[in-house]
Structures are given as structure tokens and as C-alpha cells.
Amino acid sequence: MSCSAFRAAKSTSYRILIMLTLLICFGSAYSTDFLIWDNDTGGTFTDPEDTDNTIGSEYWIENTLTALGYTVDTTTSLPDDLSQYMAIFALFGFYPYNGTLDAGDEEALITYLQNGGALYIEGCDFAFAYGSTELFSYTGTKFENDGRYYTEGNVNFANGVNGTMLEGISMQYYAYQTELPDNYVDEISAETGTLAMVSLRAGVQSNGRVILNRIPYRIIYSSFIFSALKDGEGGNTKENLMNKYLTYLTQSGEYIESSSIGVIRSLFR
């Protein structure tokens, strides 16, 4: 190793050591890293990782964040102070267990975004129910249609779109044609955001399901239920997908999106 390379490596090691020391001594800037707003009115379904159990929409989001080393508050109502959280996961469930969005909660989430917060919105019927709200306009999404009754099937596999940060991810949606998380799953497209994940269903075209929007606010909107995804091999796991989501929601660099016919690209600058 050359002297200059050694000095660079040594300098990098010192910087990492200083950062770790600061984190140990002073902790995170947030008292709790993430808030899960469990607003799905109690709907449950079979756990894709343990079919003897039933779970709610919040279950694998909470457990995945915890497994990744983060602290989480889970609540059925929004607290007064949202600024204490690095990002909020707002879960609106699935039909007929749709969560509600009243004017006060909508205003609180918009204010949080405008003050620099990051937001993940999840709900099979969110676009259908709240597509005319101001909050929905922040997602950069266009509502296409309401999806189908679950026995007809909506989401079989969730697949990352080539050229986006979710490229290469393909995960089975365990509720396909059998349970309510596959009920009337909204089909969506990107308006000002970036289409990042689509679903495959036998005999039909891929339908948009996840939109990333970061100009100027940091939002992920998913029309399927994260906790209904089944872990597969390699990087096809909930932990890997969540890591991608968190990189998008919390990275400080400006996110640039560009799209053309058949091609969607995304990168950090």
C-alpha cells in the first residue's frame, strides 16, 4: 500500500471511529427512530413466515425495523409531536379493514413532511379512498383502478422495476387469491414520482404497486401489504426490502428521478 493510500485509509478509519463514539456517547438525534401508525382497524391475515399464526399489517414492519437495530413506537393514533421521528409508517390496511384519514391527521402528516419528515404510506385501498386528498397529491401517484376481489387475484409476486433501487427484488405475496390483503389492491402509476415495484398476475400485464416520490418530499406509497410478503432466497427478503426503503427515506442526498418510455432510472447525487 502506498503512503497516500495508507493515510487515506487511516483517515477514514478515524472518521468512522469518531462517528461511532458520538453515537455511543450522545445517541440518535431522535428519541425513537420510527413511528408506526397502525391504522388498519384490526384486520388480520396468515403470517407468511409461520402459517399457524395470524398477524396485522404492522407485524413485520415492526419486527423488521427492530431486527435491523432501530427503535419503534407503534400506535393506533398519531401523537401530537411527530417531529421526534426520523420517518413515519402510516398503515391504512385493506378492505374491509381500511383505516380512516381525518382532516386533523392529514394536516399533521403534511406539516411533518413540510418540516423535513419522511413518510411511508401503505394501504390496498388508499388511492381509491383518498385519491382526492391533499396528502395523496404528495405521493406523486396516479390512481388507475380499484383492483379485483381477492379470489380473482391481484398481487402474486412483487417485483422491483429495472433501473430503480428495488431492481432485482422479487417476493411472493402470500395472500394471493386466498386472503384479504389481496382484496381490491389499487393499481397505481407514477405521475411525478417513480414507479419502483410492480406485481405479476397470471394472464395480465404488470401493474404498478409502489411509487417513490422525493421532489421535494420523501415519500414511499405502497398499495400492497409489506407484512404479507414471504421471504425468499438471496436478497428477496423483508429485511433487504426494508433496508432499501430506509435508504430512500433517510438518505440526505438529493434524489433525482428521470423516466422515458420503457425506462425508469433513479440515483442519488
N, C-alpha and C positions, 0 to 999 in steps of 0.2 A: 504494500500500500504506500502511495506517495505521501509526502509530508502534508500537502494541501488536502488530500483526501482524508488523512488521519485527523487533521484539525477540524474538517467539516463534520466528520462522524462524531468526534468528541464534543463539538459544539452542539450537535443535535441531541446527543445523549444528555448533556447538561440541561438543555431546554425541556426535554421530557421529564427529567428528574425534578426540575423546578415546578413544572405544571402539576405533577403528582403530589409534591409536597404541599402546594397551595390547596389542592383538592382535599387532602387529608386534614390539613390544619383548619381550613375555612369552610369546607364542604361546598355543595352546589349553591348557585345563586338562588335556587328555588327550594322552598321548604319541602315540597313534594314535586317530583318531576312531572307527573301526568295526572290529569283528571279523566275518569271515565264517567260520562253521563249515561247511566243505564236507564234509558227512556223507552224501553221496549214493552212496557205494560205486562211483563211476566211471561212472555212466550218462551217455551222450551222445546228442545229437539234432542235427538240422539247424538251423544258425543262421538265424533268420528274416530277418536283415538281409544275409546272404551265404550263399546256399544251396549254395555249393561247399565250405563248412566245416561241421564238427561241433563242438559245444561242450558244456560241462557246465552244471549248474544255476547255478553260481557266476558264470559268464562275464559276463553282462550286469548282474548286481548289482555286481560288482567294477568293471566299466568305467563304469557309470553313476555310481557314487559318485565315482570318480576324475575323471570329466568334470565333475562338479559341484564339484570342488575339495577333496574330502575325502581323508584318508589311510586306508588299509585294510590290515589284516592278514588273510590267507587261510590257513586251517589245516585239516587233517583231524582234529585232536584238540584239545579245549579246553585252553587254557593254565591254569596254576594261578591266576593273578591276572586275574580278569575285570573288576575294578573300574577298570582303566585305560581301559576303552572306554565311549564315550557310548551305544552300542547294539550289540547282537549280532544278526547274521543267522544263524539256525540252519536249515540246509537239509537236509531229510530225503529229497529225491529223489522217485522214482516207482517203482512196481512194474515189474520185479522188483529194482530197484536201491534198495531202501529203506534208509535209514540206521537205525542202532540207537541206543537210548537206555538206557544202563545206569544203575544206581542212583546212581553217583558223579556222572555228568554231569547227571542230573536234579537232584540236590541242589545242585550248583554253580549251575545256572541259576536255581533257586528262590531261593537265597541272594542271587544277583546282583539279582534282581527286588526282593526284600525290602529290599535296601540302596539302592534307587533307580534301578537299571538299567532299560533299555528293551530289548524283545525282539521280533524278527520271526521267526516260525516259518513255514516253508514245507514242504509235503510232500503229495503226492497221496494218500498212504495213512496220513498221520499220525494222523488221527482213528480210522480203522479199527484201526490197530496199537496206539495208545497212548491211546485214549479213556478208559481206566480209571485212568490215572496221575494223580498229584497235579499234575504240570506241566500236563496238559491242562485240569484244572479252572480254572487261572488264565486260560485263553483266553476264558472266558465263552461257550463254544460247546457246542452240542448236535449230536452225530453223528446224521445221518439215515439214510444208507445208503452203500454202498461204491462207488457209481458203476458204470459199464459197461466192458466190454472196449473197447479203443480204436477198433477198427473200427466199433463201433456209434456212437461219438462221445459226448463229454461236454461239452467246452467249445469252442464255436465262436467266440463273442465274449465278452469280459469287459466288463461294463457297470457303471458306478458307480450306486449307488442314489440316487434323488432325495432331497434333504434332508440328505445327508451330504457330507463334504468331497470325496468322489470323484464327486459328481454331475457329469454331462456327459462323463465319460471313457468311451470305447468303443473297445476294441482287439481286433484279430483274434488268436486263439490259433492260431499257425501249425501246431501239431502235430495239429489236429483231424482225427480219423479216420485219421491216417496214421502217427503215431509215439507212442512210449511215454509222453511227458509227458501224453498224453490217456488214459492207461490207468488205469481204476478211480479216477477223480478223485472223492474223497469229497464227498458232498453234505452241507452243514452248515447249521445255523440258529443264530440268536443266543439264548442263554439269559440271561446277564447283560450280554453285550456288545451291539454294534450291527452289524447286517448292512450292509456298505458296498459290496459288489460281488457281482453275480450273473452267471451265464453264460446264454447263449442257445443253444438247440439246437433244430433244426427239429422241430416237432410236439410239443414238451413245454413245460411251464411253466419259468420261470426258476428256476435252482437256486442256493442260496447257496454262495459260494465264499470270501469274505473277511470276517472278523469283526474289529472293533476293540473292545478292552476296556481301559479306563483307570481303573476304580474298584476298587481303588486303584492297580493296577499298569498300566504302559504296554506293551501287547502288541498286535501285529497277527498274525493267523493266516490264512494263505492256503493253500487246498487245490489251487491250480494253480501252475505254474512261471513265475515272473516272466520268466526269460530266454527263454521260448517265446512271449512276446508280440511282435507285429510293430508297429513304429512306423507311425502313420498321419498324417493331416493335423492342423494346429492343435495343440491340447493333448493329442491322443491319442498320446502318446509315452512311452517308458520314463522319460525324464528328468522329465517333468511328474508322472507317477505316483509316481516315487521322491521327488520334492520334497514331494508330499502326504504320503507315508508318513513322511518325516523330520520334517515339521512336527508330525505327530501324535505321533511317538515322542519328540521332544526339546523341544517347547514346554513352558514351565514352568507355564503357566496350568492351572487345574483344568478337566478336560474333563467336560461334562455331557451325558448321554445320556437321551433320553426317547423312547418309542415308543407308538404306538397302532395300531389295525387299519389297515393300508394306508399308514401314515405313519411314517417314521423321521426324526427330526431330531437334529442334533448341532451343538454350538457350543462355543467357548472362552469362559471367563469370566475 
